[in-house]
Amino acid sequence: MISEAVWKSISKAPSDPWIKLLNDYLPAHGIDTPARIAMFLAQASHESGGFMSMVENLNYSAQGLANTWPKRYKNQDGKPNALANSISRKPELIANSTYSGRMGNGGPESGDGWKYRGRGIFQLTGRTNYEKFFADTGISETPEKMSEPTYAILTACWFWNSRKLNEYADKGDIKGCTLAINGGTIGLAHRTELYEKLRKLL
């Protein structure tokens, strides 16, 4: 159901191997109606920058860290704290600091934050989520592989079904689906634009 025209409406990335993989895997995971496919693709395209970004970008400035994680990196005066300044523009240190002691990760020295940083279409993040995905699907691979198209799609399908997002797709509830994905409505206008475009094409 996903054609070149559909792909070009949501991505500037080469269609190979994405179209074939999506057409194979989405129906196999119950994302099998025009409404469901449109919702999945709209959300996926927004979350992944048009399927161009499959690994979390952690190249933050000190101020970027303070703005994004104020409780961890901002002083009372609104400026970056000493930790933010010390790890600024150092993605591996940022990951290990920001994600330490969360989502099943160990402390900064464990390296889990970097090893289990966000990958795939919906940014699978944290040791717990990776291990749950591997356990539920029987897939046995390294975390790094999750940024490759096949596994990026499989993690996305797992995420989609684990949160029962077809229920929102069946109702055309873009806002509800967006809230279920990221806990807020960031990018809702863009997601809606993509969804409406896809509904006409599919």
C-alpha positions as CSV (number, residue, x, y, z in Angstrom):
1,M,0.0,0.0,0.0
2,I,2.9,2.3,0.5
3,S,4.0,3.6,-2.9
4,E,6.8,5.9,-4.0
5,A,4.2,8.8,-4.0
6,V,3.3,8.0,-0.4
7,W,7.0,7.8,0.6
8,K,7.9,11.1,-1.1
9,S,5.1,12.8,0.8
10,I,6.8,12.0,4.2
11,S,10.5,11.6,3.5
12,K,13.5,12.8,1.5
13,A,15.4,9.6,2.3
14,P,15.9,7.0,-0.4
15,S,12.9,4.7,-0.6
16,D,15.0,1.6,-0.7
17,P,14.8,-0.5,1.5
18,W,12.1,1.4,3.5
19,I,9.1,0.9,1.2
20,K,9.5,-2.9,1.0
21,L,10.2,-3.3,4.7
22,L,7.2,-1.2,5.7
23,N,4.9,-3.0,3.3
24,D,6.1,-6.3,4.8
25,Y,6.2,-5.5,8.5
26,L,3.3,-3.1,9.1
27,P,0.5,-5.6,8.0
28,A,2.3,-8.4,9.9
29,H,1.9,-6.3,13.1
30,G,-1.7,-5.3,12.6
31,I,-1.0,-1.9,11.1
32,D,-3.1,-3.0,8.2
33,T,-5.7,-0.4,7.2
34,P,-5.3,2.9,5.4
35,A,-6.2,4.8,8.7
36,R,-3.7,2.8,10.7
37,I,-0.9,3.1,8.1
38,A,-1.6,6.9,7.7
39,M,-1.4,7.4,11.5
40,F,1.7,5.3,11.9
41,L,3.5,7.0,9.0
42,A,2.5,10.5,10.1
43,Q,3.7,9.9,13.6
44,A,6.8,8.0,12.5
45,S,7.8,10.7,10.0
46,H,7.6,13.5,12.5
47,E,9.4,11.6,15.2
48,S,12.3,10.6,12.9
49,G,12.7,13.8,10.9
50,G,11.3,12.2,7.8
51,F,13.0,8.8,8.4
52,M,16.4,10.6,8.3
53,S,17.4,10.3,12.0
54,M,17.5,6.8,13.6
55,V,19.9,7.7,16.5
56,E,19.3,10.2,19.2
57,N,21.3,13.4,18.7
58,L,22.9,14.3,22.0
59,N,25.2,17.0,20.8
60,Y,23.8,19.6,23.3
61,S,25.4,22.9,24.3
62,A,25.4,23.8,28.0
63,Q,22.4,26.0,27.5
64,G,20.6,23.4,25.5
65,L,21.1,20.9,28.4
66,A,19.8,23.5,30.8
67,N,16.7,24.1,28.7
68,T,16.0,20.5,28.0
69,W,16.6,19.0,31.5
70,P,16.4,22.0,33.8
71,K,16.2,20.0,37.0
72,R,19.5,18.3,36.2
73,Y,21.4,21.0,34.4
74,K,20.1,24.5,35.3
75,N,21.1,26.8,38.1
76,Q,18.5,28.9,40.0
77,D,19.5,31.9,37.9
78,G,18.5,30.0,34.7
79,K,22.1,29.5,33.6
80,P,23.7,26.1,33.0
81,N,25.3,24.5,36.1
82,A,28.8,23.2,36.4
83,L,27.9,19.7,35.2
84,A,26.2,21.1,32.0
85,N,29.3,23.2,31.3
86,S,31.6,20.2,31.8
87,I,29.8,17.8,29.4
88,S,28.7,20.4,26.8
89,R,29.1,19.1,23.2
90,K,30.2,15.7,24.5
91,P,27.4,13.3,23.4
92,E,28.7,10.2,25.2
93,L,29.1,12.0,28.5
94,I,25.8,13.7,28.1
95,A,24.0,10.3,27.5
96,N,25.7,8.7,30.5
97,S,24.9,11.6,32.8
98,T,21.4,12.3,31.6
99,Y,20.1,8.7,31.5
100,S,22.0,7.4,34.5
101,G,19.9,5.6,37.1
102,R,16.8,5.8,34.9
103,M,15.0,3.3,32.7
104,G,17.0,0.4,34.1
105,N,20.4,2.0,33.4
106,G,23.3,1.9,35.8
107,G,25.2,5.0,37.0
108,P,27.3,7.2,34.6
109,E,30.3,4.9,34.9
110,S,28.3,1.9,33.5
111,G,28.1,3.5,30.1
112,D,24.4,2.3,29.8
113,G,23.2,5.8,29.0
114,W,25.2,5.8,25.8
115,K,24.8,2.1,25.0
116,Y,21.0,2.3,25.4
117,R,20.5,5.8,24.0
118,G,17.5,6.4,21.7
119,R,17.5,4.5,18.4
120,G,14.9,3.7,15.8
121,I,11.9,5.5,14.5
122,F,10.3,6.1,18.0
123,Q,13.7,6.3,19.8
124,L,13.8,3.1,21.9
125,T,15.7,4.3,25.0
126,G,17.0,2.8,28.2
127,R,18.2,-0.7,29.1
128,T,14.7,-1.7,30.4
129,N,13.0,-0.9,27.1
130,Y,15.7,-2.6,25.0
131,E,15.5,-5.7,27.1
132,K,11.7,-5.7,27.0
133,F,11.8,-5.4,23.2
134,F,14.3,-8.3,22.9
135,A,12.3,-10.4,25.3
136,D,8.9,-9.8,23.7
137,T,10.1,-10.3,20.1
138,G,12.8,-13.0,20.6
139,I,15.2,-10.8,18.6
140,S,18.8,-11.2,19.8
141,E,20.9,-8.4,18.5
142,T,23.1,-5.6,19.7
143,P,21.5,-2.2,20.7
144,E,23.5,-0.6,17.8
145,K,21.5,-2.6,15.3
146,M,18.3,-0.9,16.3
147,S,19.2,2.1,14.1
148,E,19.1,0.0,10.9
149,P,15.9,0.1,8.9
150,T,14.7,-3.4,9.6
151,Y,15.1,-3.1,13.3
152,A,14.0,0.5,13.4
153,I,10.7,-0.6,11.9
154,L,10.4,-3.6,14.2
155,T,11.0,-1.5,17.3
156,A,8.4,1.0,16.0
157,C,5.8,-1.8,15.5
158,W,6.5,-3.2,19.0
159,F,6.2,0.3,20.5
160,W,3.0,1.0,18.5
161,N,1.3,-2.2,19.7
162,S,2.6,-2.1,23.2
163,R,0.8,1.2,23.6
164,K,-2.3,0.1,21.7
165,L,-2.0,3.0,19.2
166,N,-4.2,1.4,16.6
167,E,-7.1,2.4,18.9
168,Y,-6.3,6.0,18.2
169,A,-5.7,5.4,14.5
170,D,-9.1,3.7,14.1
171,K,-10.7,6.8,15.6
172,G,-8.5,9.3,13.7
173,D,-7.5,10.7,17.0
174,I,-4.2,12.4,16.2
175,K,-4.0,14.4,19.4
176,G,-4.6,11.3,21.5
177,C,-2.0,9.3,19.6
178,T,0.6,12.1,19.9
179,L,0.0,12.2,23.7
180,A,0.4,8.5,24.0
181,I,3.7,8.6,22.1
182,N,5.5,11.5,23.8
183,G,3.3,12.7,26.7
184,G,2.7,16.1,25.1
185,T,1.4,17.6,21.8
186,I,4.7,18.9,20.4
187,G,4.5,19.0,16.6
188,L,0.8,18.3,16.5
189,A,0.2,20.7,13.6
190,H,2.9,18.9,11.5
191,R,1.7,15.5,12.5
192,T,-1.8,16.5,11.5
193,E,-0.7,17.9,8.1
194,L,1.2,14.6,7.4
195,Y,-1.8,12.5,8.4
196,E,-4.3,14.4,6.3
197,K,-1.9,14.2,3.3
198,L,-1.5,10.5,3.8
199,R,-5.2,9.8,4.1
200,K,-5.7,11.2,0.6
201,L,-2.9,9.1,-0.8
202,L,-3.6,5.8,0.8
